[in-house]
């Protein structure tokens, strides 16, 4: 039976599990194919802990880190309510096929409802049909304000 909960950033075991799972994701081609930097490994948990709008949902199976969702609270100006962006999602390949993603997202949704959020957002790579299918099954869809103008695109500018 998986144990799914909001991580406590002051708990060293939770912090280690977050780093382990995020590094696993970073090494995957869907996460960029490179391990987390030494800097990120050494500072991420303390930096997340400084941010009251950040939370991580952890899943342990038999005490082993199995899945993770790192989330950040944002704000919808149109709805005038908070929203949750699921920034990172990882299910360790050893634990795939056990509906852990669905269970993680149920916990994220519970937290979002408790915070009075209007929606949950996430990004998914165009070349990741497995994740897209999973997210669709959980009720996520591409976002468009007007079908004639097409779907919103997620862009970045590195600094």
MDTraj code that builds the backbone (N, CA, C; nanometers):
import mdtraj as md
import numpy as np

residues = "UNK UNK UNK UNK UNK UNK UNK UNK UNK UNK UNK UNK UNK UNK UNK UNK UNK UNK UNK UNK UNK UNK UNK UNK UNK UNK UNK UNK UNK UNK UNK UNK UNK UNK UNK UNK UNK UNK UNK UNK UNK UNK UNK UNK UNK UNK UNK UNK UNK UNK UNK UNK UNK UNK UNK UNK UNK UNK UNK UNK UNK UNK UNK UNK UNK UNK UNK UNK UNK UNK UNK UNK UNK UNK UNK UNK UNK UNK UNK UNK UNK UNK UNK UNK UNK UNK UNK UNK UNK UNK UNK UNK UNK UNK UNK UNK UNK UNK UNK UNK UNK UNK UNK UNK UNK UNK UNK UNK UNK UNK UNK UNK UNK UNK UNK UNK UNK UNK UNK UNK UNK UNK UNK UNK UNK UNK UNK UNK UNK UNK UNK UNK UNK UNK UNK UNK UNK UNK UNK UNK UNK UNK UNK UNK UNK UNK UNK UNK UNK UNK UNK UNK UNK UNK UNK UNK UNK UNK UNK".split()
xyz = np.array([
    [0.0845, -0.1186, 0.0000],
    [0.0000, 0.0000, 0.0000],
    [0.0889, 0.1247, 0.0000],
    [0.0714, 0.2115, -0.0971],
    [0.1556, 0.3323, -0.1003],
    [0.1171, 0.4308, 0.0099],
    [0.2165, 0.5007, 0.0594],
    [0.1973, 0.6071, 0.1579],
    [0.2174, 0.7392, 0.0839],
    [0.1104, 0.8195, 0.0715],
    [0.1161, 0.9441, -0.0051],
    [0.0838, 1.0596, 0.0888],
    [0.1708, 1.1611, 0.0898],
    [0.1580, 1.2698, 0.1868],
    [0.2330, 1.3932, 0.1378],
    [0.1998, 1.5075, 0.1972],
    [0.2747, 1.6302, 0.1710],
    [0.4042, 1.6220, 0.2515],
    [0.5147, 1.6360, 0.1826],
    [0.6464, 1.6247, 0.2458],
    [0.6692, 1.7377, 0.3451],
    [0.7474, 1.7067, 0.4461],
    [0.7925, 1.8044, 0.5444],
    [0.9372, 1.8374, 0.5088],
    [0.9611, 1.9584, 0.4600],
    [1.0955, 1.9955, 0.4158],
    [1.1980, 1.9946, 0.5296],
    [1.1517, 1.9965, 0.6549],
    [1.2457, 1.9911, 0.7674],
    [1.2810, 1.8469, 0.8054],
    [1.2169, 1.7497, 0.7404],
    [1.2455, 1.6085, 0.7670],
    [1.3537, 1.5625, 0.6690],
    [1.4723, 1.5260, 0.7195],
    [1.5817, 1.4866, 0.6289],
    [1.5472, 1.3681, 0.5387],
    [1.4669, 1.2735, 0.5872],
    [1.4284, 1.1596, 0.5042],
    [1.3409, 1.2039, 0.3876],
    [1.2497, 1.2993, 0.4134],
    [1.1653, 1.3514, 0.3059],
    [1.2510, 1.4264, 0.2044],
    [1.3431, 1.5080, 0.2556],
    [1.4319, 1.5834, 0.1664],
    [1.5152, 1.4919, 0.0789],
    [1.5691, 1.3862, 0.1371],
    [1.6500, 1.2914, 0.0595],
    [1.5656, 1.2221, -0.0465],
    [1.4421, 1.1864, -0.0120],
    [1.3530, 1.1205, -0.1083],
    [1.3215, 1.2136, -0.2247],
    [1.2981, 1.3409, -0.1957],
    [1.2699, 1.4389, -0.3013],
    [1.3892, 1.4502, -0.3956],
    [1.5076, 1.4649, -0.3400],
    [1.6287, 1.4778, -0.4222],
    [1.6502, 1.3513, -0.5051],
    [1.6339, 1.2346, -0.4442],
    [1.6539, 1.1080, -0.5154],
    [1.5576, 1.0956, -0.6343],
    [1.4298, 1.1246, -0.6099],
    [1.3307, 1.1124, -0.7167],
    [1.3507, 1.2183, -0.8250],
    [1.3809, 1.3412, -0.7846],
    [1.4009, 1.4475, -0.8831],
    [1.5256, 1.4206, -0.9679],
    [1.6292, 1.3669, -0.9061],
    [1.7493, 1.3316, -0.9814],
    [1.7189, 1.2185, -1.0798],
    [1.6380, 1.1230, -1.0380],
    [1.5951, 1.0140, -1.1270],
    [1.5235, 1.0717, -1.2486],
    [1.4347, 1.1675, -1.2250],
    [1.3604, 1.2337, -1.3328],
    [1.4546, 1.3133, -1.4235],
    [1.5452, 1.3889, -1.3625],
    [1.6374, 1.4725, -1.4412],
    [1.7224, 1.3875, -1.5353],
    [1.7583, 1.2686, -1.4938],
    [1.8424, 1.1803, -1.5755],
    [1.7656, 1.1180, -1.6920],
    [1.6349, 1.1142, -1.6820],
    [1.5510, 1.0578, -1.7879],
    [1.5474, 1.1554, -1.9061],
    [1.5377, 1.1061, -2.0298],
    [1.5271, 1.1986, -2.1436],
    [1.4110, 1.2980, -2.1289],
    [1.3021, 1.2584, -2.0650],
    [1.1882, 1.3500, -2.0460],
    [1.2193, 1.4597, -1.9449],
    [1.3253, 1.4406, -1.8671],
    [1.3669, 1.5418, -1.7704],
    [1.4926, 1.6147, -1.8118],
    [1.5394, 1.5911, -1.9331],
    [1.6573, 1.6602, -1.9834],
    [1.7781, 1.5698, -2.0017],
    [1.7779, 1.4511, -1.9386],
    [1.8853, 1.3547, -1.9592],
    [2.0142, 1.3828, -1.8853],
    [2.0102, 1.4741, -1.7882],
    [2.1301, 1.5085, -1.7117],
    [2.0953, 1.5029, -1.5628],
    [2.1885, 1.4559, -1.4781],
    [2.1601, 1.4542, -1.3341],
    [2.1456, 1.5953, -1.2788],
    [2.0803, 1.6036, -1.1643],
    [2.0726, 1.7334, -1.0953],
    [2.2133, 1.7818, -1.0648],
    [2.2313, 1.9094, -1.0677],
    [2.3624, 1.9662, -1.0348],
    [2.3908, 1.9458, -0.8858],
    [2.5182, 1.9484, -0.8524],
    [2.5587, 1.9396, -0.7120],
    [2.4947, 2.0532, -0.6333],
    [2.4878, 2.1717, -0.6946],
    [2.4259, 2.2867, -0.6282],
    [2.2791, 2.2577, -0.5967],
    [2.2031, 2.2077, -0.6949],
    [2.0618, 2.1786, -0.6723],
    [2.0456, 2.0725, -0.5640],
    [2.1258, 1.9688, -0.5698],
    [2.1167, 1.8624, -0.4692],
    [2.1427, 1.9172, -0.3286],
    [2.2349, 2.0093, -0.3186],
    [2.2726, 2.0629, -0.1875],
    [2.1835, 2.1736, -0.1350],
    [2.1058, 2.2382, -0.2219],
    [2.0300, 2.3559, -0.1799],
    [1.8795, 2.3497, -0.2030],
    [1.8317, 2.2569, -0.2829],
    [1.6910, 2.2571, -0.3226],
    [1.5948, 2.2524, -0.2046],
    [1.6178, 2.1640, -0.1116],
    [1.5216, 2.1472, -0.0018],
    [1.5145, 2.2745, 0.0832],
    [1.6274, 2.3335, 0.1158],
    [1.6236, 2.4570, 0.1956],
    [1.5598, 2.5711, 0.1174],
    [1.5781, 2.5743, -0.0133],
    [1.5157, 2.6794, -0.0938],
    [1.3644, 2.6582, -0.1044],
    [1.3206, 2.5339, -0.1209],
    [1.1767, 2.5064, -0.1214],
    [1.1147, 2.5441, 0.0134],
    [1.1856, 2.5129, 0.1211],
    [1.1352, 2.5413, 0.2560],
    [1.1154, 2.6907, 0.2802],
    [1.1918, 2.7751, 0.2112],
    [1.1796, 2.9206, 0.2254],
    [1.0529, 2.9744, 0.1589],
    [0.9907, 2.8947, 0.0749],
    [0.8799, 2.9407, -0.0077],
    [0.7475, 2.8835, 0.0418],
    [0.6660, 2.9658, 0.1057],
    [0.5388, 2.9152, 0.1593],
    [0.4403, 2.8720, 0.0504],
    [0.4677, 2.9070, -0.0737],
    [0.3799, 2.8714, -0.1852],
    [0.4242, 2.7414, -0.2524],
    [0.5259, 2.6732, -0.1972],
    [0.5756, 2.5477, -0.2541],
    [0.5369, 2.4311, -0.1640],
    [0.5025, 2.3190, -0.2257],
    [0.4850, 2.1956, -0.1503],
    [0.5153, 2.0773, -0.2420],
    [0.5520, 1.9676, -0.1811],
    [0.5850, 1.8459, -0.2546],
    [0.5005, 1.7322, -0.2010],
    [0.4431, 1.6551, -0.2923],
    [0.3689, 1.5362, -0.2541],
    [0.4589, 1.4170, -0.2833],
    [0.4842, 1.3394, -0.1793],
    [0.5710, 1.2232, -0.1884],
    [0.4896, 1.0954, -0.1809],
    [0.5368, 0.9938, -0.2477],
    [0.4780, 0.8611, -0.2394],
    [0.5897, 0.7631, -0.2060],
    [0.5707, 0.6907, -0.0964],
    [0.6631, 0.5847, -0.0584],
    [0.5905, 0.4519, -0.0729],
    [0.6592, 0.3532, -0.1246],
    [0.6066, 0.2173, -0.1319],
    [0.7030, 0.1291, -0.0533],
    [0.6527, 0.0679, 0.0517],
    [0.7374, -0.0130, 0.1408],
    [0.8573, 0.0684, 0.1890],
    [0.8326, 0.1966, 0.2169],
    [0.9368, 0.2847, 0.2673],
    [1.0326, 0.3379, 0.1628],
    [1.0171, 0.2969, 0.0376],
    [1.1061, 0.3404, -0.0696],
    [1.0449, 0.4561, -0.1479],
    [1.1246, 0.5603, -0.1807],
    [1.0724, 0.6699, -0.2623],
    [1.0259, 0.6179, -0.3980],
    [0.8978, 0.6398, -0.4295],
    [0.8407, 0.5842, -0.5514],
    [0.7920, 0.6912, -0.6483],
    [0.7380, 0.8020, -0.5956],
    [0.6811, 0.9043, -0.6835],
    [0.6824, 1.0397, -0.6128],
    [0.6774, 1.1444, -0.6951],
    [0.6891, 1.2812, -0.6446],
    [0.6154, 1.3783, -0.7351],
    [0.5503, 1.4757, -0.6744],
    [0.4957, 1.5907, -0.7472],
    [0.5400, 1.7157, -0.6719],
    [0.6230, 1.7989, -0.7359],
    [0.6615, 1.9283, -0.6794],
    [0.5632, 2.0316, -0.7311],
    [0.5052, 2.1079, -0.6399],
    [0.3973, 2.2003, -0.6751],
    [0.4273, 2.3414, -0.6260],
    [0.3804, 2.4377, -0.7042],
    [0.3964, 2.5789, -0.6700],
    [0.2617, 2.6486, -0.6842],
    [0.2275, 2.7267, -0.5845],
    [0.1031, 2.8026, -0.5909],
    [0.1241, 2.9270, -0.6743],
    [0.0306, 2.9510, -0.7643],
    [0.0292, 3.0727, -0.8444],
    [-0.1025, 3.1439, -0.8216],
    [-0.1367, 3.2329, -0.9126],
    [-0.2592, 3.3104, -0.8969],
    [-0.3207, 3.3363, -1.0330],
    [-0.4497, 3.3098, -1.0446],
    [-0.5233, 3.3390, -1.1668],
    [-0.5876, 3.4768, -1.1525],
    [-0.5443, 3.5708, -1.2337],
    [-0.6035, 3.7048, -1.2256],
    [-0.7466, 3.7044, -1.2769],
    [-0.7766, 3.6244, -1.3792],
    [-0.9123, 3.6210, -1.4339],
    [-1.0102, 3.5630, -1.3323],
    [-0.9707, 3.4583, -1.2609],
    [-1.0588, 3.3972, -1.1603],
    [-1.0439, 3.4648, -1.0248],
    [-0.9376, 3.5412, -1.0056],
    [-0.9062, 3.6065, -0.8789],
    [-0.8981, 3.5030, -0.7657],
    [-0.8307, 3.3928, -0.7971],
    [-0.8126, 3.2843, -0.7010],
    [-0.6751, 3.2219, -0.7229],
    [-0.6253, 3.1527, -0.6209],
    [-0.4986, 3.0828, -0.6391],
    [-0.5152, 2.9627, -0.7320],
    [-0.4025, 2.9159, -0.7825],
    [-0.3969, 2.7933, -0.8628],
    [-0.2731, 2.7166, -0.8192],
    [-0.2694, 2.5900, -0.8531],
    [-0.1512, 2.5078, -0.8259],
    [-0.0921, 2.4655, -0.9584],
    [0.0385, 2.4878, -0.9760],
    [0.1105, 2.4357, -1.0908],
    [0.1928, 2.3170, -1.0430],
    [0.1688, 2.2021, -1.1053],
    [0.2516, 2.0851, -1.0780],
    [0.3757, 2.1023, -1.1644],
    [0.4852, 2.1366, -1.1004],
    [0.6070, 2.1722, -1.1727],
    [0.6872, 2.0492, -1.2153],
    [0.6925, 1.9476, -1.1295],
    [0.7650, 1.8237, -1.1597],
    [0.6757, 1.7058, -1.1233],
    [0.6746, 1.6068, -1.2086],
    [0.6072, 1.4799, -1.1789],
    [0.7045, 1.3685, -1.2130],
    [0.7254, 1.2780, -1.1192],
    [0.8099, 1.1618, -1.1469],
    [0.7535, 1.0401, -1.0755],
    [0.7488, 0.9319, -1.1485],
    [0.7226, 0.8011, -1.0901],
    [0.8445, 0.7167, -1.1261],
    [0.9164, 0.6719, -1.0246],
    [1.0339, 0.5897, -1.0481],
    [0.9934, 0.4698, -1.1326],
    [1.0735, 0.4399, -1.2346],
    [1.0364, 0.3341, -1.3298],
    [1.0122, 0.1997, -1.2614],
    [1.0733, 0.1761, -1.1467],
    [1.0510, 0.0512, -1.0736],
    [0.9101, 0.0405, -1.0170],
    [0.8390, 0.1528, -1.0106],
    [0.7069, 0.1544, -0.9474],
    [0.5961, 0.1924, -1.0456],
    [0.6273, 0.1976, -1.1746],
    [0.5256, 0.2349, -1.2725],
    [0.4222, 0.1236, -1.2880],
    [0.3026, 0.1609, -1.3310],
    [0.1958, 0.0641, -1.3497],
    [0.1170, 0.0344, -1.2234],
    [0.1374, 0.1144, -1.1179],
    [0.0678, 0.0939, -0.9907],
    [-0.0298, 0.2074, -0.9590],
    [-0.0635, 0.2895, -1.0586],
    [-0.1561, 0.4032, -1.0430],
    [-0.1051, 0.5077, -0.9445],
    [0.0263, 0.5185, -0.9294],
    [0.0816, 0.6157, -0.8350],
    [0.0613, 0.7584, -0.8818],
    [0.0678, 0.7829, -1.0129],
    [0.0448, 0.9173, -1.0656],
    [-0.0956, 0.9639, -1.0271],
    [-0.1937, 0.8785, -1.0485],
    [-0.3319, 0.9132, -1.0126],
    [-0.3421, 0.9448, -0.8633],
    [-0.2781, 0.8644, -0.7807],
    [-0.2846, 0.8840, -0.6355],
    [-0.2130, 1.0127, -0.5940],
    [-0.0997, 1.0419, -0.6581],
    [-0.0300, 1.1694, -0.6324],
    [-0.1216, 1.2872, -0.6647],
    [-0.1830, 1.2811, -0.7835],
    [-0.2671, 1.3907, -0.8294],
    [-0.3922, 1.4064, -0.7433],
    [-0.4437, 1.2982, -0.6888],
    [-0.5572, 1.3088, -0.5964],
    [-0.5177, 1.3888, -0.4730],
    [-0.3960, 1.3653, -0.4229],
    [-0.3473, 1.4397, -0.3062],
    [-0.3244, 1.5867, -0.3422],
    [-0.2662, 1.6118, -0.4594],
    [-0.2463, 1.7502, -0.5033],
    [-0.3814, 1.8207, -0.5126],
    [-0.4808, 1.7539, -0.5703],
    [-0.6137, 1.8135, -0.5838],
    [-0.6762, 1.8413, -0.4472],
    [-0.6560, 1.7515, -0.3525],
    [-0.7066, 1.7737, -0.2171],
    [-0.6458, 1.9005, -0.1576],
    [-0.5147, 1.9176, -0.1722],
    [-0.4473, 2.0377, -0.1213],
    [-0.5005, 2.1610, -0.1940],
    [-0.5173, 2.1527, -0.3261],
    [-0.5663, 2.2666, -0.4049],
    [-0.7061, 2.3081, -0.3598],
    [-0.7916, 2.2128, -0.3347],
    [-0.9278, 2.2439, -0.2874],
    [-0.9214, 2.3100, -0.1500],
    [-0.8372, 2.2576, -0.0615],
    [-0.8209, 2.3173, 0.0723],
    [-0.7729, 2.4616, 0.0634],
    [-0.6922, 2.4944, -0.0374],
    [-0.6402, 2.6299, -0.0553],
    [-0.7367, 2.7199, -0.1326],
    [-0.8493, 2.6655, -0.1761],
    [-0.9466, 2.7446, -0.2522],
    [-0.9032, 2.7737, -0.3945],
    [-0.8250, 2.6860, -0.4527],
    [-0.7728, 2.7078, -0.5878],
    [-0.8812, 2.6891, -0.6940],
    [-0.8622, 2.7574, -0.8053],
    [-0.9554, 2.7480, -0.9177],
    [-0.9141, 2.6423, -1.0186],
    [-0.7860, 2.6040, -1.0203],
    [-0.7404, 2.5037, -1.1161],
    [-0.6024, 2.4535, -1.0782],
    [-0.5664, 2.3441, -1.1462],
    [-0.4328, 2.2872, -1.1362],
    [-0.3753, 2.2873, -1.2776],
    [-0.2514, 2.3319, -1.2904],
    [-0.1873, 2.3361, -1.4212],
    [-0.0616, 2.2488, -1.4193],
    [-0.0169, 2.2134, -1.5389],
    [0.1094, 2.1419, -1.5554],
    [0.1571, 2.1584, -1.6981],
    [0.2817, 2.1243, -1.7223],
    [0.3364, 2.1247, -1.8569],
    [0.3692, 1.9801, -1.8920],
    [0.3581, 1.9469, -2.0189],
    [0.3940, 1.8135, -2.0650],
    [0.4600, 1.8270, -2.2018],
    [0.5636, 1.7500, -2.2235],
    [0.6339, 1.7571, -2.3517],
    [0.5482, 1.7017, -2.4645],
    [0.5568, 1.7651, -2.5777],
    [0.4835, 1.7233, -2.6966],
    [0.5194, 1.5791, -2.7347],
    [0.6425, 1.5396, -2.7099],
    [0.6895, 1.4066, -2.7450],
    [0.6726, 1.3029, -2.6342],
    [0.5838, 1.3294, -2.5393],
    [0.5614, 1.2356, -2.4288],
    [0.4153, 1.1902, -2.4282],
    [0.3769, 1.1054, -2.5247],
    [0.2371, 1.0640, -2.5336],
    [0.1887, 0.9823, -2.4147],
    [0.2796, 0.9115, -2.3463],
    [0.2392, 0.8326, -2.2294],
    [0.1896, 0.9254, -2.1186],
    [0.2671, 1.0302, -2.0897],
    [0.2251, 1.1261, -1.9868],
    [0.0992, 1.2000, -2.0307],
    [0.0930, 1.2378, -2.1574],
    [-0.0265, 1.3076, -2.2065],
    [-0.1515, 1.2228, -2.1856],
    [-0.1429, 1.0948, -2.2165],
    [-0.2585, 1.0058, -2.1994],
    [-0.2962, 0.9950, -2.0524],
    [-0.1973, 0.9849, -1.9662],
    [-0.2241, 0.9760, -1.8223],
    [-0.2925, 1.1036, -1.7726],
    [-0.2427, 1.2193, -1.8164],
    [-0.2996, 1.3460, -1.7712],
    [-0.4409, 1.3661, -1.8246],
    [-0.4634, 1.3271, -1.9491],
    [-0.5998, 1.3353, -2.0049],
    [-0.6963, 1.2501, -1.9231],
    [-0.6518, 1.1311, -1.8884],
    [-0.7346, 1.0390, -1.8095],
    [-0.7687, 1.1006, -1.6731],
    [-0.6815, 1.1869, -1.6234],
    [-0.7034, 1.2530, -1.4945],
    [-0.7796, 1.3849, -1.5085],
    [-0.8218, 1.4192, -1.6312],
    [-0.9047, 1.5374, -1.6513],
    [-0.8330, 1.6600, -1.7031],
    [-0.7052, 1.6492, -1.7335],
    [-0.6303, 1.7629, -1.7864],
    [-0.6492, 1.7723, -1.9369],
    [-0.6382, 1.8925, -1.9887],
    [-0.6515, 1.9158, -2.1323],
    [-0.5689, 2.0382, -2.1692],
    [-0.5375, 2.0483, -2.2982],
    [-0.4714, 2.1687, -2.3479],
    [-0.5573, 2.2905, -2.3181],
    [-0.4947, 2.4046, -2.3104],
    [-0.5650, 2.5252, -2.2689],
    [-0.5761, 2.6237, -2.3849],
    [-0.6972, 2.6656, -2.4113],
    [-0.7232, 2.7656, -2.5154],
    [-0.8344, 2.8579, -2.4671],
    [-0.8171, 2.9862, -2.4861],
    [-0.9223, 3.0823, -2.4529],
    [-1.0258, 3.0889, -2.5647],
    [-0.9780, 3.0675, -2.6864],
    [-1.0636, 3.0746, -2.8046],
    [-1.0139, 2.9676, -2.9010],
    [-1.1006, 2.8745, -2.9383],
    [-1.0570, 2.7633, -3.0238],
    [-0.9981, 2.8106, -3.1566],
    [-1.0380, 2.9274, -3.2047],
    [-0.9863, 2.9796, -3.3314],
    [-0.8433, 3.0327, -3.3179],
    [-0.8047, 3.0661, -3.1954],
    [-0.6695, 3.1162, -3.1723],
    [-0.5724, 3.0055, -3.1330],
    [-0.6230, 2.8853, -3.1081],
    [-0.5377, 2.7697, -3.0773],
    [-0.5025, 2.7590, -2.9300],
    [-0.4240, 2.6566, -2.9019],
    [-0.3828, 2.6291, -2.7649],
    [-0.2692, 2.7206, -2.7206],
    [-0.2665, 2.7457, -2.5928],
    [-0.1575, 2.8241, -2.5342],
    [-0.0270, 2.7453, -2.5469],
    [0.0825, 2.8153, -2.5632],
    [0.2149, 2.7560, -2.5705],
    [0.2937, 2.7965, -2.4472],
    [0.3723, 2.7067, -2.3959],
    [0.4566, 2.7342, -2.2792],
    [0.5945, 2.7706, -2.3305],
    [0.6390, 2.8925, -2.3070],
    [0.7682, 2.9421, -2.3543],
    [0.8553, 2.9774, -2.2350],
    [0.9835, 2.9949, -2.2623],
    [1.0755, 3.0376, -2.1563],
    [1.1834, 3.1277, -2.2127],
    [1.2430, 3.2056, -2.1245],
    [1.3615, 3.2844, -2.1561],
    [1.4580, 3.2619, -2.0410],
    [1.5662, 3.1944, -2.0672],
    [1.6627, 3.1651, -1.9615],
    [1.7398, 3.2899, -1.9233],
    [1.7631, 3.3029, -1.7974],
    [1.8404, 3.4173, -1.7438],
    [1.9702, 3.3703, -1.6855],
])
top = md.Topology()
chain = top.add_chain()
for i, resn in enumerate(residues, 1):
    res = top.add_residue(resn, chain, resSeq=i)
    for name in ("N", "CA", "C"):
        top.add_atom(name, md.element.get_by_symbol(name[0]), res)
traj = md.Trajectory(xyz[None], top)
